[in-house]
Amino acid sequence: MGDDIKAGQIIADGPAMRNGELALGQNILVAYMTWNGYNYEDAVIMSERMVKEDTFTSIHIEKYELECRDTKLGAEEITRDVPNVSEEAKTFLDERGIIVPGAEVKEGDILVGKVTPKGQTEPTPEEKLLMAIFAEKTKEGKDSSLRVPHGGAGIVHAVKIFSRKNKDPLPPGVNEVVRVYIVQKRKISEGDKMSGRHGNKGVISKILPVQDMPFLPDGTPIDIMLSPMGVPSRMNIGQILEVHLGLACRKLHMRVATPVFDGVSNDEIFDLMHKAGLPADGKTVLYDGRTGERFDERISVGIQYMIKLVHMVDDKLHARATGPYSLVTQQPLGGKAQNGGQRFGEMEVWALEAYGAAHTLQEMLTIKSDDRVGRRKTYEAIIKGYAIPKPGMPEAFKVFTKELKGLGMNVTLFDQQGESIDMDALAKEALIEERKVNSAIRNLTSPREEQPDVAAATEVESDQAEEEGLSVTSGPSKPGDEE
């Protein structure tokens, strides 16, 4: 208040801004050199100093939202009284069932407790007794709480509640919306992606201790090593000029702005390098941090503006044992968001064929994919310690025969003896076998263990199976969970 200001003066700065300019990265000492093959495919080698000093540490705020809607069976309800959830799992929930700001949460923790009404079922004798004692009906509801997804662990930053009672603008059919903001602090790590200002992007392949990094004659260790092979074929020579200019400016304690199409000329760069006492070719002697010996050739070293990109390894890393399957093809779903499997495509099939790995290929295309009975039998065999049985008929083949029948072509299967196979009878046998194996797996796995939620696709399968009168168990999505 009371400050005198004039035209053109900066009166407010935004996030990731400094002195009115976008400031997303850091000026780093880089060297264009190879190091034990870790520069392969434009990979970046970084000093541990960058991690310890939080040079490229970033703060991320993720938003998670839960809606309470009106359903045919009644309105959904936000509550702390979530069925089949222990008190320990509700430690950080308030009396309404909403997480408190400041709570540290991990994957799978409940952020907002929600119960969705479900159809009436015949109460058990125990429930009848409780109803008689307390003269009230037991709550019927399905746990549809908002949970922390994979890779979403952090600290709850804020919680916002919007409701129709408070006259907040909400979509039709929605009574209440809860938004939870979780903040994460991410240090840079191997697998994260970095880039300069010339499209010279690369993935961090190794983070070396400071003492192992190459160092200048005055003992200054290099911060980042970039691959020299990333320059000639791409013809982005600007990065080399930037490195030379950056080092000269650091020596002369000055700042330089080089706008596009109106940047500094080569002659001006050479003049500044001469003033700073740097060699004309911009190269310098470097010493190996591990041995202390001098490298044979002089190396281009300088200052480059490096940026950490949003493609981080924590978001990409994914693995699956078993999980949800597609309802049509019965193949595993794809993508991290759906807890899917790795795609084994045409070219991968060719690779295994080239190696002659017939049994591995058969596994990939049957029990690891869409052989419904085979994958359950395999799961049972692994648990019991038996030999893995031979794969059966993949679902893709059944879908293919159905499609041919839809085109008016009658498909008949024959066995090795030339006798026809009844597909419908085979399907019924498979269903009976499937239920037997499911029952065996249920007996083998402890029902008392608290199980995580199954994925959405499996829930759909379970709901459909319940409608058809089939028995379905809740639990982790293993082969045998969906009917």
C-alpha positions as CSV (number, residue, x, y, z in Angstrom):
1,M,0.0,0.0,0.0
2,G,1.2,3.5,-0.8
3,D,3.9,2.4,-3.3
4,D,4.6,4.6,-6.3
5,I,4.3,2.6,-9.5
6,K,5.0,3.5,-13.2
7,A,3.9,2.1,-16.6
8,G,5.5,-1.3,-17.4
9,Q,6.4,-2.1,-13.8
10,I,5.5,-5.6,-12.6
11,I,2.9,-5.4,-9.9
12,A,2.1,-9.1,-9.5
13,D,3.9,-12.4,-10.3
14,G,2.2,-15.7,-11.0
15,P,3.2,-19.3,-10.1
16,A,6.4,-20.5,-11.9
17,M,7.2,-16.8,-12.6
18,R,10.2,-14.7,-11.7
19,N,10.5,-11.0,-12.5
20,G,7.7,-11.3,-15.0
21,E,9.2,-14.1,-16.9
22,L,8.3,-17.8,-17.0
23,A,10.8,-19.6,-14.8
24,L,10.2,-23.4,-15.0
25,G,13.8,-24.7,-15.0
26,Q,17.3,-24.2,-13.7
27,N,20.6,-23.2,-15.2
28,I,22.8,-26.3,-14.9
29,L,26.4,-27.1,-15.6
30,V,26.3,-29.7,-18.5
31,A,28.8,-31.7,-20.4
32,Y,28.3,-33.4,-23.8
33,M,30.0,-36.7,-23.2
34,T,29.4,-40.4,-23.0
35,W,29.7,-42.3,-19.7
36,N,29.8,-46.1,-19.7
37,G,26.9,-46.4,-22.2
38,Y,24.4,-44.7,-19.9
39,N,23.8,-42.0,-22.5
40,Y,22.2,-44.6,-24.9
41,E,19.1,-43.3,-26.8
42,D,19.5,-39.7,-25.5
43,A,19.5,-40.7,-21.8
44,V,20.6,-38.2,-19.2
45,I,23.1,-38.8,-16.4
46,M,22.6,-36.6,-13.3
47,S,24.5,-35.7,-10.2
48,E,23.1,-36.7,-6.8
49,R,23.5,-33.0,-5.8
50,M,20.4,-32.1,-7.9
51,V,18.4,-34.5,-5.7
52,K,19.8,-33.5,-2.3
53,E,19.5,-29.8,-3.0
54,D,15.9,-30.2,-4.4
55,T,17.0,-28.4,-7.6
56,F,14.3,-30.3,-9.6
57,T,11.9,-31.1,-6.8
58,S,8.3,-30.3,-7.7
59,I,5.0,-30.0,-5.7
60,H,1.9,-31.6,-7.2
61,I,-1.7,-31.1,-6.1
62,E,-4.2,-33.7,-7.3
63,K,-7.9,-33.2,-7.2
64,Y,-10.3,-36.1,-6.4
65,E,-14.1,-35.8,-6.5
66,L,-17.0,-37.8,-5.2
67,E,-20.7,-37.2,-6.1
68,C,-23.8,-38.2,-4.2
69,R,-26.6,-38.9,-6.6
70,D,-30.3,-40.0,-6.4
71,T,-30.6,-43.6,-7.5
72,K,-33.7,-45.8,-8.2
73,L,-33.3,-47.4,-4.8
74,G,-32.8,-44.1,-3.0
75,A,-30.2,-41.4,-2.4
76,E,-26.5,-42.1,-1.9
77,E,-25.2,-41.0,1.5
78,I,-21.9,-39.7,2.7
79,T,-21.3,-41.4,6.0
80,R,-18.6,-42.7,8.4
81,D,-20.6,-45.9,8.8
82,V,-19.2,-47.8,5.8
83,P,-20.0,-51.5,5.7
84,N,-17.1,-54.0,6.1
85,V,-14.5,-51.4,6.9
86,S,-12.5,-51.5,10.2
87,E,-12.2,-48.5,12.6
88,E,-8.5,-48.4,11.9
89,A,-9.2,-47.6,8.2
90,K,-11.4,-44.7,9.3
91,T,-8.9,-43.1,11.7
92,F,-8.6,-39.8,9.7
93,L,-12.3,-39.4,8.8
94,D,-14.4,-36.9,10.7
95,E,-17.9,-37.6,12.1
96,R,-19.4,-37.2,8.7
97,G,-17.0,-39.6,7.0
98,I,-14.8,-37.0,5.2
99,I,-11.0,-37.0,5.5
100,V,-9.5,-34.2,7.6
101,P,-7.0,-31.7,6.0
102,G,-3.4,-32.4,7.0
103,A,-3.9,-36.2,7.1
104,E,-1.2,-38.3,5.5
105,V,-2.8,-40.8,3.2
106,K,-1.6,-43.8,1.2
107,E,-2.9,-45.9,-1.6
108,G,-6.3,-47.5,-0.9
109,D,-7.1,-45.2,2.1
110,I,-10.7,-43.9,2.3
111,L,-11.0,-40.2,1.5
112,V,-14.8,-39.9,1.7
113,G,-17.1,-42.7,3.0
114,K,-20.1,-43.3,0.8
115,V,-22.9,-45.9,0.9
116,T,-25.1,-46.6,-2.2
117,P,-28.4,-48.3,-1.6
118,K,-28.9,-51.8,-3.1
119,G,-31.8,-54.1,-3.5
120,Q,-33.4,-55.9,-0.5
121,T,-32.1,-59.4,0.3
122,E,-33.4,-62.0,2.8
123,P,-31.8,-61.1,6.2
124,T,-29.8,-63.8,7.9
125,P,-30.9,-65.2,11.3
126,E,-28.4,-63.0,13.1
127,E,-29.8,-59.9,11.3
128,K,-33.3,-60.9,12.2
129,L,-32.3,-61.2,15.8
130,L,-30.7,-57.7,15.8
131,M,-33.8,-56.2,14.1
132,A,-36.0,-57.8,16.8
133,I,-33.8,-56.5,19.6
134,F,-33.3,-53.0,18.4
135,A,-36.7,-52.8,16.5
136,E,-35.0,-51.3,13.4
137,K,-34.1,-52.4,10.0
138,T,-30.4,-53.1,9.3
139,K,-28.8,-50.8,6.8
140,E,-28.6,-52.1,3.3
141,G,-25.9,-50.5,1.3
142,K,-22.9,-51.0,-1.0
143,D,-19.5,-49.4,-0.1
144,S,-18.8,-46.9,-2.9
145,S,-16.3,-44.7,-1.0
146,L,-13.7,-42.5,-2.6
147,R,-10.3,-44.0,-2.1
148,V,-6.7,-42.9,-2.8
149,P,-5.8,-44.4,-6.2
150,H,-2.5,-46.1,-7.1
151,G,0.3,-43.5,-7.0
152,G,-1.9,-40.9,-5.2
153,A,-0.3,-41.0,-1.7
154,G,0.4,-37.7,-0.1
155,I,-1.0,-35.1,2.4
156,V,-4.6,-33.8,2.3
157,H,-4.3,-30.1,1.5
158,A,-7.9,-29.1,1.4
159,V,-11.5,-30.4,1.3
160,K,-14.4,-28.6,-0.3
161,I,-18.0,-29.5,0.1
162,F,-20.8,-28.4,-2.3
163,S,-24.4,-29.3,-1.6
164,R,-27.9,-28.6,-2.9
165,K,-28.9,-27.4,0.6
166,N,-26.4,-24.6,0.4
167,K,-27.7,-23.7,-3.1
168,D,-24.4,-24.5,-4.7
169,P,-24.7,-25.0,-8.5
170,L,-24.7,-28.8,-9.1
171,P,-25.6,-31.0,-12.1
172,P,-29.2,-32.5,-12.2
173,G,-29.5,-35.6,-9.9
174,V,-26.5,-34.7,-7.8
175,N,-27.2,-33.8,-4.2
176,E,-23.7,-33.3,-2.9
177,V,-20.1,-33.0,-4.2
178,V,-16.9,-33.4,-2.1
179,R,-13.6,-32.4,-3.6
180,V,-10.4,-33.5,-1.9
181,Y,-7.0,-32.0,-2.8
182,I,-3.9,-34.1,-2.1
183,V,-0.4,-32.6,-2.3
184,Q,2.7,-34.6,-3.2
185,K,6.4,-33.6,-3.0
186,R,8.3,-35.4,-5.8
187,K,12.1,-35.4,-5.9
188,I,13.6,-36.1,-9.3
189,S,14.5,-39.8,-9.9
190,E,15.7,-42.2,-12.4
191,G,13.1,-42.6,-15.1
192,D,11.9,-39.0,-15.0
193,K,12.0,-37.0,-18.2
194,M,14.0,-33.8,-18.7
195,S,14.5,-31.4,-21.6
196,G,16.4,-28.3,-22.7
197,R,14.9,-25.5,-24.7
198,H,15.8,-27.1,-28.1
199,G,13.7,-30.2,-28.0
200,N,16.7,-32.1,-26.6
201,K,14.6,-34.3,-24.3
202,G,15.8,-37.5,-22.5
203,V,15.1,-39.8,-19.6
204,I,17.3,-39.9,-16.6
205,S,19.2,-43.3,-16.8
206,K,21.4,-42.9,-13.7
207,I,21.9,-40.6,-10.8
208,L,25.5,-40.7,-9.7
209,P,27.1,-39.7,-6.4
210,V,28.8,-36.3,-6.7
211,Q,32.3,-37.8,-6.2
212,D,31.8,-40.0,-9.3
213,M,30.8,-37.2,-11.7
214,P,33.5,-35.8,-14.0
215,F,35.0,-32.5,-12.7
216,L,36.6,-29.4,-14.1
217,P,40.3,-28.6,-13.4
218,D,39.2,-26.3,-10.5
219,G,37.3,-29.3,-8.9
220,T,33.8,-28.2,-9.9
221,P,31.7,-31.4,-10.6
222,I,29.4,-31.6,-13.6
223,D,25.7,-31.5,-12.9
224,I,24.3,-33.3,-16.0
225,M,25.9,-35.3,-18.8
226,L,24.1,-35.2,-22.1
227,S,24.7,-37.5,-25.1
228,P,26.7,-35.9,-27.9
229,M,24.9,-38.1,-30.4
230,G,21.7,-36.1,-29.8
231,V,23.0,-33.1,-31.7
232,P,24.3,-33.9,-35.2
233,S,21.3,-35.9,-36.6
234,R,18.7,-33.5,-35.2
235,M,20.6,-30.4,-36.2
236,N,19.5,-28.4,-33.1
237,I,22.9,-26.6,-32.8
238,G,21.2,-24.0,-30.7
239,Q,21.9,-26.1,-27.6
240,I,25.6,-26.0,-28.2
241,L,25.6,-22.2,-28.7
242,E,23.5,-21.9,-25.5
243,V,26.0,-23.9,-23.5
244,H,28.9,-21.7,-24.6
245,L,27.0,-18.4,-24.1
246,G,25.8,-19.6,-20.7
247,L,29.3,-20.4,-19.4
248,A,30.6,-17.0,-20.7
249,C,27.7,-15.2,-19.0
250,R,28.3,-17.0,-15.7
251,K,32.0,-16.0,-15.7
252,L,31.1,-12.4,-16.5
253,H,28.2,-12.3,-14.0
254,M,25.7,-11.1,-16.5
255,R,22.2,-12.1,-17.9
256,V,21.4,-12.4,-21.5
257,A,18.0,-12.5,-23.3
258,T,18.0,-14.0,-26.8
259,P,14.5,-13.9,-28.3
260,V,13.5,-16.0,-31.2
261,F,14.6,-14.5,-34.6
262,D,16.3,-11.7,-32.7
263,G,18.9,-13.6,-30.7
264,V,22.6,-13.2,-30.1
265,S,24.9,-13.7,-33.1
266,N,27.8,-16.2,-33.3
267,D,30.3,-13.4,-33.4
268,E,28.8,-11.9,-30.2
269,I,29.1,-15.3,-28.5
270,F,32.8,-15.6,-29.5
271,D,33.4,-12.0,-28.2
272,L,31.8,-12.9,-24.8
273,M,33.8,-16.1,-24.6
274,H,37.0,-14.2,-25.3
275,K,36.1,-11.6,-22.6
276,A,35.5,-14.5,-20.1
277,G,38.8,-16.1,-20.9
278,L,37.3,-19.2,-22.4
279,P,38.8,-21.2,-25.3
280,A,37.3,-20.4,-28.8
281,D,36.0,-23.9,-29.3
282,G,34.2,-23.9,-25.9
283,K,35.9,-27.2,-24.9
284,T,37.7,-27.9,-21.6
285,V,39.7,-30.6,-19.9
286,L,37.6,-32.9,-17.6
287,Y,38.8,-35.5,-15.1
288,D,37.1,-38.8,-14.2
289,G,35.5,-38.6,-10.7
290,R,36.1,-42.3,-10.1
291,T,39.8,-42.5,-11.0
292,G,40.9,-38.9,-11.0
293,E,42.5,-39.5,-14.4
294,R,42.1,-36.9,-17.2
295,F,39.8,-37.8,-20.1
296,D,41.6,-38.2,-23.4
297,E,39.7,-35.5,-25.3
298,R,38.6,-32.1,-24.4
299,I,34.8,-31.8,-23.8
300,S,32.1,-29.2,-24.5
301,V,31.1,-27.9,-21.0
302,G,28.7,-25.0,-20.2
303,I,25.5,-23.8,-18.7
304,Q,22.2,-24.9,-20.1
305,Y,18.6,-24.2,-19.0
306,M,17.1,-27.6,-18.1
307,I,13.4,-28.3,-17.3
308,K,11.8,-31.3,-15.6
309,L,8.8,-32.5,-17.6
310,V,5.5,-33.8,-16.4
311,H,6.2,-37.4,-17.6
312,M,7.4,-38.9,-14.3
313,V,8.3,-42.5,-13.6
314,D,5.9,-42.6,-10.6
315,D,2.9,-42.0,-12.9
316,K,4.1,-44.6,-15.5
317,L,5.2,-47.5,-13.4
318,H,2.7,-50.3,-13.4
319,A,2.5,-54.1,-12.9
320,R,-0.3,-56.6,-12.7
321,A,-0.6,-60.2,-11.6
322,T,-4.3,-60.8,-12.2
323,G,-7.1,-58.3,-12.5
324,P,-10.2,-57.3,-14.4
325,Y,-11.1,-58.8,-17.8
326,S,-13.1,-57.5,-20.8
327,L,-16.7,-58.8,-20.8
328,V,-16.7,-59.4,-24.6
329,T,-13.3,-60.8,-25.4
330,Q,-12.4,-62.1,-21.9
331,Q,-8.9,-60.6,-22.4
332,P,-7.3,-58.5,-19.7
333,L,-8.1,-54.8,-19.8
334,G,-5.4,-52.3,-20.9
335,G,-3.8,-49.4,-19.2
336,K,-2.7,-48.5,-15.7
337,A,-6.0,-46.7,-14.9
338,Q,-7.9,-50.0,-15.3
339,N,-5.3,-52.2,-13.7
340,G,-4.7,-53.7,-17.1
341,G,-2.1,-56.0,-18.5
342,Q,0.8,-55.4,-20.9
343,R,-0.4,-55.7,-24.5
344,F,1.2,-58.6,-26.3
345,G,0.6,-57.6,-30.0
346,E,1.3,-59.0,-33.4
347,M,5.0,-58.0,-33.5
348,E,5.7,-59.6,-30.1
349,V,4.1,-62.8,-31.3
350,W,6.5,-62.7,-34.3
351,A,9.4,-62.3,-31.9
352,L,8.5,-65.4,-29.9
353,E,7.9,-67.3,-33.1
354,A,11.3,-66.3,-34.3
355,Y,12.8,-67.6,-31.1
356,G,10.8,-70.9,-31.4
357,A,9.4,-70.3,-27.9
358,A,6.2,-72.3,-28.7
359,H,5.1,-73.1,-25.1
360,T,5.7,-69.5,-23.9
361,L,3.7,-68.2,-26.9
362,Q,0.8,-70.7,-26.2
363,E,0.7,-69.5,-22.6
364,M,0.6,-65.8,-23.7
365,L,-2.3,-66.5,-26.0
366,T,-4.3,-68.7,-23.7
367,I,-4.0,-69.0,-19.9
368,K,-2.4,-65.5,-19.6
369,S,-5.1,-64.0,-21.8
370,D,-8.6,-65.4,-22.6
371,D,-8.8,-69.1,-21.8
372,R,-11.3,-68.7,-19.0
373,V,-11.2,-72.3,-17.6
374,G,-7.5,-72.6,-18.2
375,R,-6.5,-69.5,-16.2
376,R,-8.6,-70.6,-13.3
377,K,-7.1,-74.2,-13.3
378,T,-3.6,-72.7,-13.6
379,Y,-4.3,-70.4,-10.6
380,E,-5.6,-73.4,-8.6
381,A,-2.6,-75.5,-9.7
382,I,-0.1,-72.8,-8.6
383,I,-1.8,-72.5,-5.1
384,K,-1.9,-76.3,-4.6
385,G,1.6,-76.8,-6.1
386,Y,0.4,-79.1,-8.9
387,A,1.8,-79.1,-12.5
388,I,0.1,-76.5,-14.7
389,P,-2.5,-78.1,-16.9
390,K,-2.6,-77.8,-20.7
391,P,-4.4,-74.7,-22.0
392,G,-7.9,-75.0,-23.3
393,M,-9.9,-73.1,-25.9
394,P,-9.4,-69.3,-26.0
395,E,-12.5,-67.1,-25.8
396,A,-11.4,-65.2,-28.9
397,F,-12.0,-68.4,-31.0
398,K,-15.5,-68.8,-29.5
399,V,-16.3,-65.1,-30.4
400,F,-14.9,-65.7,-33.9
401,T,-17.2,-68.8,-34.4
402,K,-20.2,-66.8,-33.1
403,E,-19.4,-64.0,-35.6
404,L,-19.3,-66.6,-38.5
405,K,-22.6,-68.0,-37.4
406,G,-24.0,-64.5,-37.3
407,L,-23.0,-64.2,-41.0
408,G,-25.0,-67.4,-41.7
409,M,-22.1,-69.8,-41.8
410,N,-22.4,-73.0,-39.8
411,V,-19.1,-73.8,-38.0
412,T,-18.4,-77.4,-36.9
413,L,-15.4,-78.4,-34.9
414,F,-13.7,-81.8,-35.3
415,D,-11.3,-83.5,-32.9
416,Q,-8.1,-85.4,-33.9
417,Q,-10.2,-88.5,-34.5
418,G,-12.4,-86.6,-37.0
419,E,-15.5,-86.6,-34.6
420,S,-17.5,-83.4,-34.4
421,I,-17.4,-81.4,-31.1
422,D,-20.6,-80.0,-29.7
423,M,-19.7,-76.4,-28.9
424,D,-22.8,-75.8,-26.7
425,A,-22.1,-78.9,-24.6
426,L,-18.5,-77.8,-24.3
427,A,-19.6,-74.4,-23.1
428,K,-21.8,-76.0,-20.4
429,E,-19.0,-78.3,-19.3
430,A,-16.7,-75.3,-19.1
431,L,-19.2,-73.4,-16.9
432,I,-19.6,-76.4,-14.6
433,E,-15.8,-76.8,-14.4
434,E,-15.4,-73.0,-13.9
435,R,-17.7,-73.1,-10.8
436,K,-15.8,-76.1,-9.4
437,V,-12.5,-74.4,-9.7
438,N,-14.0,-71.2,-8.3
439,S,-15.3,-73.1,-5.3
440,A,-11.8,-74.8,-4.9
441,I,-10.1,-71.4,-5.0
442,R,-12.5,-69.9,-2.5
443,N,-11.8,-72.8,-0.1
444,L,-8.0,-72.3,-0.6
445,T,-8.0,-68.5,0.0
446,S,-8.9,-67.3,3.5
447,P,-12.3,-65.6,3.5
448,R,-11.5,-63.8,6.8
449,E,-8.8,-61.6,5.2
450,E,-9.9,-58.0,4.5
451,Q,-9.9,-57.9,0.7
452,P,-9.4,-54.8,-1.5
453,D,-12.1,-53.6,-3.9
454,V,-12.3,-55.3,-7.3
455,A,-12.0,-53.2,-10.4
456,A,-14.9,-51.7,-12.2
457,A,-15.1,-54.3,-14.9
458,T,-15.2,-57.1,-12.4
459,E,-18.0,-55.3,-10.5
460,V,-20.1,-55.2,-13.6
461,E,-19.5,-58.9,-14.2
462,S,-20.5,-59.6,-10.5
463,D,-23.7,-57.5,-10.8
464,Q,-24.7,-59.3,-14.0
465,A,-24.0,-62.6,-12.4
466,E,-26.1,-61.7,-9.3
467,E,-29.0,-60.8,-11.6
468,E,-28.7,-64.2,-13.3
469,G,-28.7,-66.0,-9.9
470,L,-25.1,-67.1,-10.0
471,S,-23.1,-67.1,-6.8
472,V,-20.4,-64.4,-6.7
473,T,-17.9,-63.7,-4.0
474,S,-16.3,-60.4,-3.3
475,G,-12.6,-60.1,-3.0
476,P,-9.5,-59.2,-5.0
477,S,-9.7,-59.7,-8.8
478,K,-8.1,-63.1,-9.4
479,P,-8.9,-65.6,-12.1
480,G,-12.2,-67.0,-10.8
481,D,-13.7,-63.7,-9.5
482,E,-15.9,-63.0,-12.4
483,E,-18.7,-65.3,-13.5
